[in-house]
Amino acid sequence: MGGGAVLVVALIAVQSRQMRRYAWRWAVLAGASGGLVVILIGSSGLLPAAATQRVASIARNLRLFDVRTVDITGENFAVVERMAHLQAAWDMLTTHPLTGVGPGNFSPAYEGRSAPQAEPFGIHPWYTSRGHAHNYYLHMAAEAGVLGLLAYLLLLGLLILQSYRTLRRAAGWFWQSVAVGGCGIVAAVATHNVFENLHVLNMGVQLGALWGLLAAIEKNAYAQ
């Protein structure tokens, strides 16, 4: 997930127009080549066992399936539990598509405590909520519906725009470096939230501070 931040920072760091022109092309080529090499080495049995298990774990986490059709084992327990929360969040969204179950109501809705005699969205045998779906975009949609998700995407888009404008206007190597780092943070959070809910770790506080810092840098650039 930090790869998104690394890629963004690397592309920003490329100052030459000619190199920028080919940056995306080389990034895609390197990614595709690297993936092919890993697949070939993995299929030949040359990868260490730890690396093979890690790749298999990532593949299992990305695969979509219905948890009600899976036999639970010690090996797949964590993956199935994660998918159960994702599936419950999706059910919340489809049941309340516009407004969701309400901000902060993921766990009460999951466990059937959101209203008297409410049916829980939790799936057997995971009746106790872990507090969030393991995808912030889906979690936001489950709690606030499509309207809330669109509002969050708008906020994220404005933050990306703010980062870009600050990067273009920052004066001096120090503030330019801060702006580059800010773009990396935004990219890291945006990509990592596809696989987890970083906001349960108070990332919103850091993002708020970052947004204020970027706005201050841009205002200072206008003043000069």
C-alpha positions as a Markdown table, in Angstrom:
| # | Residue | x | y | z |
|---|---|---|---|---|
| 1 | Met | 0.0 | 0.0 | 0.0 |
| 2 | Gly | 3.0 | 2.3 | 0.6 |
| 3 | Gly | 3.8 | 1.5 | -3.0 |
| 4 | Gly | 1.3 | 4.1 | -4.1 |
| 5 | Ala | 3.1 | 6.8 | -2.1 |
| 6 | Val | 6.5 | 5.7 | -3.4 |
| 7 | Leu | 5.3 | 5.8 | -7.0 |
| 8 | Val | 3.8 | 9.3 | -6.6 |
| 9 | Val | 6.8 | 10.7 | -4.8 |
| 10 | Ala | 9.1 | 9.1 | -7.4 |
| 11 | Leu | 7.2 | 10.7 | -10.3 |
| 12 | Ile | 7.1 | 14.1 | -8.6 |
| 13 | Ala | 10.8 | 13.9 | -8.0 |
| 14 | Val | 11.5 | 13.6 | -11.7 |
| 15 | Gln | 12.1 | 17.2 | -12.7 |
| 16 | Ser | 13.0 | 16.7 | -16.4 |
| 17 | Arg | 10.1 | 17.1 | -18.8 |
| 18 | Gln | 11.6 | 14.5 | -21.0 |
| 19 | Met | 12.0 | 12.0 | -18.2 |
| 20 | Arg | 8.4 | 12.8 | -16.9 |
| 21 | Arg | 7.1 | 11.9 | -20.3 |
| 22 | Tyr | 8.4 | 8.4 | -20.0 |
| 23 | Ala | 8.0 | 7.9 | -16.3 |
| 24 | Trp | 4.6 | 6.3 | -16.4 |
| 25 | Arg | 5.6 | 4.1 | -19.3 |
| 26 | Trp | 8.7 | 2.8 | -17.5 |
| 27 | Ala | 6.7 | 2.4 | -14.2 |
| 28 | Val | 4.1 | 0.2 | -16.0 |
| 29 | Leu | 6.8 | -1.7 | -17.8 |
| 30 | Ala | 8.8 | -2.3 | -14.6 |
| 31 | Gly | 5.7 | -3.4 | -12.7 |
| 32 | Ala | 4.6 | -5.8 | -15.4 |
| 33 | Ser | 8.1 | -7.2 | -15.8 |
| 34 | Gly | 8.6 | -7.6 | -12.0 |
| 35 | Gly | 5.2 | -9.4 | -11.7 |
| 36 | Leu | 6.1 | -11.7 | -14.5 |
| 37 | Val | 9.5 | -12.5 | -12.9 |
| 38 | Val | 7.8 | -13.3 | -9.6 |
| 39 | Ile | 5.3 | -15.5 | -11.2 |
| 40 | Leu | 7.9 | -17.4 | -13.2 |
| 41 | Ile | 10.2 | -17.8 | -10.1 |
| 42 | Gly | 7.2 | -18.8 | -7.9 |
| 43 | Ser | 6.0 | -21.4 | -10.4 |
| 44 | Ser | 9.5 | -22.9 | -10.5 |
| 45 | Gly | 9.6 | -23.3 | -6.8 |
| 46 | Leu | 12.7 | -21.1 | -6.3 |
| 47 | Leu | 11.1 | -18.5 | -4.1 |
| 48 | Pro | 11.6 | -18.9 | -0.3 |
| 49 | Ala | 8.7 | -20.4 | 1.6 |
| 50 | Ala | 8.0 | -17.2 | 3.5 |
| 51 | Ala | 7.8 | -15.2 | 0.2 |
| 52 | Thr | 5.5 | -17.8 | -1.3 |
| 53 | Gln | 3.2 | -17.8 | 1.7 |
| 54 | Arg | 3.0 | -14.0 | 1.6 |
| 55 | Val | 2.1 | -13.9 | -2.1 |
| 56 | Ala | -0.6 | -16.5 | -1.5 |
| 57 | Ser | -1.9 | -14.5 | 1.4 |
| 58 | Ile | -2.2 | -11.4 | -0.7 |
| 59 | Ala | -4.0 | -13.4 | -3.4 |
| 60 | Arg | -6.5 | -14.8 | -0.9 |
| 61 | Asn | -7.2 | -11.3 | 0.5 |
| 62 | Leu | -7.9 | -9.9 | -3.0 |
| 63 | Arg | -10.3 | -12.7 | -4.0 |
| 64 | Leu | -14.0 | -12.2 | -3.6 |
| 65 | Phe | -16.2 | -15.0 | -2.3 |
| 66 | Asp | -19.4 | -15.7 | -0.3 |
| 67 | Val | -18.3 | -16.5 | 3.3 |
| 68 | Arg | -21.4 | -18.7 | 3.7 |
| 69 | Thr | -20.1 | -21.2 | 1.2 |
| 70 | Val | -16.6 | -21.6 | 2.7 |
| 71 | Asp | -15.4 | -24.2 | 5.1 |
| 72 | Ile | -13.6 | -22.4 | 7.9 |
| 73 | Thr | -10.1 | -23.7 | 8.8 |
| 74 | Gly | -7.3 | -22.4 | 10.9 |
| 75 | Glu | -5.5 | -21.3 | 7.7 |
| 76 | Asn | -8.3 | -19.3 | 6.1 |
| 77 | Phe | -10.0 | -18.0 | 9.3 |
| 78 | Ala | -8.6 | -14.4 | 9.2 |
| 79 | Val | -9.3 | -14.1 | 5.4 |
| 80 | Val | -12.9 | -15.3 | 5.8 |
| 81 | Glu | -13.5 | -13.1 | 8.9 |
| 82 | Arg | -12.3 | -10.1 | 6.9 |
| 83 | Met | -14.6 | -11.0 | 4.0 |
| 84 | Ala | -17.5 | -11.4 | 6.4 |
| 85 | His | -17.2 | -7.8 | 7.5 |
| 86 | Leu | -16.9 | -6.6 | 3.9 |
| 87 | Gln | -19.9 | -8.6 | 2.9 |
| 88 | Ala | -21.9 | -7.3 | 5.9 |
| 89 | Ala | -20.9 | -3.7 | 4.9 |
| 90 | Trp | -22.1 | -4.4 | 1.3 |
| 91 | Asp | -25.5 | -5.7 | 2.7 |
| 92 | Met | -25.8 | -2.5 | 4.8 |
| 93 | Leu | -25.3 | -0.4 | 1.6 |
| 94 | Thr | -27.7 | -2.4 | -0.5 |
| 95 | Thr | -30.3 | -2.2 | 2.3 |
| 96 | His | -29.9 | 1.5 | 2.9 |
| 97 | Pro | -28.3 | 2.7 | -0.4 |
| 98 | Leu | -28.8 | 6.5 | 0.0 |
| 99 | Thr | -28.1 | 7.2 | 3.7 |
| 100 | Gly | -26.6 | 4.0 | 5.0 |
| 101 | Val | -27.1 | 2.7 | 8.6 |
| 102 | Gly | -25.9 | 6.0 | 10.1 |
| 103 | Pro | -22.5 | 7.5 | 10.9 |
| 104 | Gly | -20.8 | 5.4 | 13.7 |
| 105 | Asn | -23.5 | 2.7 | 13.5 |
| 106 | Phe | -21.5 | 0.0 | 11.7 |
| 107 | Ser | -21.0 | -2.2 | 14.8 |
| 108 | Pro | -24.6 | -1.7 | 16.2 |
| 109 | Ala | -26.0 | -2.6 | 12.7 |
| 110 | Tyr | -23.6 | -5.5 | 12.4 |
| 111 | Glu | -24.7 | -6.9 | 15.7 |
| 112 | Gly | -28.4 | -6.0 | 15.4 |
| 113 | Arg | -28.3 | -3.3 | 18.1 |
| 114 | Ser | -29.2 | -0.3 | 15.9 |
| 115 | Ala | -32.9 | -0.6 | 16.6 |
| 116 | Pro | -35.3 | -2.7 | 18.7 |
| 117 | Gln | -35.7 | -6.1 | 17.1 |
| 118 | Ala | -33.4 | -5.2 | 14.3 |
| 119 | Glu | -31.9 | -8.1 | 12.3 |
| 120 | Pro | -28.1 | -8.2 | 12.5 |
| 121 | Phe | -26.0 | -7.9 | 9.4 |
| 122 | Gly | -23.3 | -10.1 | 10.8 |
| 123 | Ile | -22.8 | -13.5 | 9.1 |
| 124 | His | -22.4 | -16.8 | 11.0 |
| 125 | Pro | -20.3 | -17.4 | 13.0 |
| 126 | Trp | -19.0 | -13.8 | 13.2 |
| 127 | Tyr | -21.7 | -12.1 | 15.3 |
| 128 | Thr | -19.3 | -9.7 | 17.0 |
| 129 | Ser | -18.2 | -6.7 | 15.0 |
| 130 | Arg | -14.5 | -5.8 | 14.7 |
| 131 | Gly | -15.6 | -2.2 | 14.5 |
| 132 | His | -15.2 | -1.6 | 10.8 |
| 133 | Ala | -15.2 | -3.1 | 7.3 |
| 134 | His | -11.7 | -3.6 | 6.0 |
| 135 | Asn | -12.2 | -1.1 | 3.2 |
| 136 | Tyr | -12.8 | 2.5 | 4.2 |
| 137 | Tyr | -14.7 | 3.4 | 1.0 |
| 138 | Leu | -17.1 | 0.5 | 1.5 |
| 139 | His | -17.3 | 1.3 | 5.2 |
| 140 | Met | -18.2 | 4.9 | 4.5 |
| 141 | Ala | -20.8 | 3.8 | 2.0 |
| 142 | Ala | -22.3 | 1.3 | 4.6 |
| 143 | Glu | -22.6 | 4.0 | 7.3 |
| 144 | Ala | -23.4 | 7.1 | 5.2 |
| 145 | Gly | -24.8 | 5.6 | 1.9 |
| 146 | Val | -23.9 | 6.6 | -1.6 |
| 147 | Leu | -24.3 | 10.3 | -0.6 |
| 148 | Gly | -21.7 | 10.0 | 2.1 |
| 149 | Leu | -19.3 | 8.1 | -0.1 |
| 150 | Leu | -19.6 | 10.8 | -2.8 |
| 151 | Ala | -18.9 | 13.4 | -0.1 |
| 152 | Tyr | -15.8 | 11.6 | 1.1 |
| 153 | Leu | -14.5 | 11.1 | -2.5 |
| 154 | Leu | -15.1 | 14.9 | -3.1 |
| 155 | Leu | -13.1 | 15.7 | 0.1 |
| 156 | Leu | -10.3 | 13.3 | -1.1 |
| 157 | Gly | -10.4 | 14.9 | -4.5 |
| 158 | Leu | -10.1 | 18.4 | -3.1 |
| 159 | Leu | -7.2 | 17.2 | -0.9 |
| 160 | Ile | -5.4 | 15.8 | -4.0 |
| 161 | Leu | -6.0 | 19.1 | -5.8 |
| 162 | Gln | -4.7 | 21.1 | -2.8 |
| 163 | Ser | -1.6 | 18.9 | -2.8 |
| 164 | Tyr | -1.0 | 19.5 | -6.5 |
| 165 | Arg | -1.5 | 23.2 | -6.3 |
| 166 | Thr | 0.8 | 23.5 | -3.3 |
| 167 | Leu | 3.4 | 21.5 | -5.1 |
| 168 | Arg | 3.3 | 23.8 | -8.1 |
| 169 | Arg | 3.5 | 27.0 | -5.9 |
| 170 | Ala | 5.9 | 26.0 | -3.1 |
| 171 | Ala | 9.0 | 28.2 | -2.9 |
| 172 | Gly | 12.4 | 26.8 | -1.8 |
| 173 | Trp | 13.6 | 23.3 | -1.5 |
| 174 | Phe | 12.4 | 22.8 | 2.0 |
| 175 | Trp | 8.7 | 23.7 | 1.4 |
| 176 | Gln | 8.9 | 21.8 | -1.9 |
| 177 | Ser | 10.1 | 18.8 | 0.0 |
| 178 | Val | 7.2 | 19.2 | 2.5 |
| 179 | Ala | 4.7 | 19.4 | -0.4 |
| 180 | Val | 6.2 | 16.3 | -2.0 |
| 181 | Gly | 5.9 | 14.4 | 1.3 |
| 182 | Gly | 2.3 | 15.6 | 1.6 |
| 183 | Cys | 1.5 | 14.2 | -1.8 |
| 184 | Gly | 3.0 | 10.9 | -0.7 |
| 185 | Ile | 0.9 | 10.8 | 2.4 |
| 186 | Val | -2.3 | 11.5 | 0.5 |
| 187 | Ala | -1.4 | 8.7 | -2.0 |
| 188 | Ala | -0.6 | 6.2 | 0.7 |
| 189 | Val | -3.8 | 6.8 | 2.6 |
| 190 | Ala | -6.0 | 6.7 | -0.5 |
| 191 | Thr | -4.5 | 3.4 | -1.6 |
| 192 | His | -4.2 | 1.8 | 1.8 |
| 193 | Asn | -7.9 | 2.5 | 2.5 |
| 194 | Val | -8.8 | 0.1 | -0.2 |
| 195 | Phe | -7.5 | -2.7 | 2.0 |
| 196 | Glu | -8.1 | -1.3 | 5.5 |
| 197 | Asn | -9.7 | 1.5 | 7.5 |
| 198 | Leu | -6.8 | 3.7 | 8.4 |
| 199 | His | -9.1 | 6.2 | 10.1 |
| 200 | Val | -9.6 | 4.0 | 13.1 |
| 201 | Leu | -6.0 | 4.8 | 13.8 |
| 202 | Asn | -6.8 | 8.6 | 14.0 |
| 203 | Met | -5.4 | 9.2 | 10.6 |
| 204 | Gly | -8.0 | 11.9 | 10.2 |
| 205 | Val | -6.0 | 14.0 | 12.7 |
| 206 | Gln | -2.8 | 13.7 | 10.6 |
| 207 | Leu | -4.7 | 14.4 | 7.4 |
| 208 | Gly | -6.3 | 17.5 | 8.9 |
| 209 | Ala | -2.9 | 18.7 | 10.0 |
| 210 | Leu | -1.4 | 18.0 | 6.6 |
| 211 | Trp | -4.2 | 19.8 | 4.8 |
| 212 | Gly | -3.7 | 22.9 | 7.0 |
| 213 | Leu | 0.1 | 22.7 | 6.4 |
| 214 | Leu | -0.4 | 22.6 | 2.6 |
| 215 | Ala | -2.8 | 25.5 | 2.7 |
| 216 | Ala | -0.3 | 27.5 | 4.7 |
| 217 | Ile | 2.5 | 26.7 | 2.2 |
| 218 | Glu | 0.3 | 27.8 | -0.7 |
| 219 | Lys | -0.8 | 31.0 | 1.1 |
| 220 | Asn | 2.8 | 31.8 | 1.9 |
| 221 | Ala | 3.7 | 31.3 | -1.8 |
| 222 | Tyr | 1.0 | 33.8 | -2.8 |
| 223 | Ala | 2.3 | 36.3 | -0.3 |
| 224 | Gln | 5.8 | 36.3 | -1.7 |
